[in-house]
Amino acid sequence: MKLLGSLLAIGGGGFKTSGILLLGVGIAAIVLGLLPVGNFFTELPTLRGIIRKPLPRWFGRLWFVGFGALLIYWGLTHGRL
């Protein structure tokens, strides 16, 4: 729980990470999300157990690009370069 709290405090008074690290992870997330070999699934609970339903590729790529853009933004504005 402490790890989650410190990760959510990026840019706050507590946890300060390197801006270069955030930029690198953000770029890696965008590149990995845009690779053509990715399949994205969601797990849905049913009466027979958990099934894995495929998501549209554009939706999974949108999540990766959005997360990468957020990390790049944090790296440029709140990180220590």
N, C-alpha and C positions, 0 to 999 in steps of 0.2 A: 504494500500500500504506500510506503514511503517513496518507492521508486516512481509510482504513478503520480504522486503529488509533486515530486521534483520535476518530472517531465512536463507536467501541466504548467509549471511555473517558469517556463522559458520566457525570458524577457522581464520577469519580475525581479524582486529583490533577492530571491534565493538562488536558483540554479542558473548559471550562465555558461553556455557552451560556446565553443569556437564557431565563428561565422563560416570559416572555411569548411568545417565538418558538416554544418547544415547545408551549405551549398553543394558539397559533394554528394551527400545522401539524397538531396532533392533531385540533382541531375541523374543520379543512378536510378531513382524511382521512376522518373519520366522515361528514361531509356528502356528500362525493363518493362514498363507498362506498354510501350509502343512496339515491342517486338512482336512479330506476326505469329509466334508459336504459343502465345498464352491463351489458356482457357480459364474462364472464371466461373466458379460455382458458388451456390448458396446452399446451406443445409436447412432443410425444413422438417420439423417434427411431425410425424403422422402416427396413426394408431399402430402401424406395423413396424415402426422404428423411424430412424432418421434417413431421409433420402437426399441425394445431392442433385439439385436442379441446375442446369447450365443457365448462365446469364448471357445476354447479348454481349458481344465483344466490345462494342462501343461503350457500354456501361462500365465494364471493368477497367477499360483504358481511361475513361473519364475520372475514375477514382484515383488511379495511379498518377495521372497528370495533375489533378487537383491537389493531392497530397504533396507531390514534388514541388509544385508552385508555392504551396504554403511554406514548406521548408526553406525554399530559396528566399521567399519574402522575409521569414524570420531571420535567416542568415544575413541578409542585407541590412535589416533595420535594427535587430536586437542583439545579434551575435557580436562577439569580440573579434574583429579582423586583425 
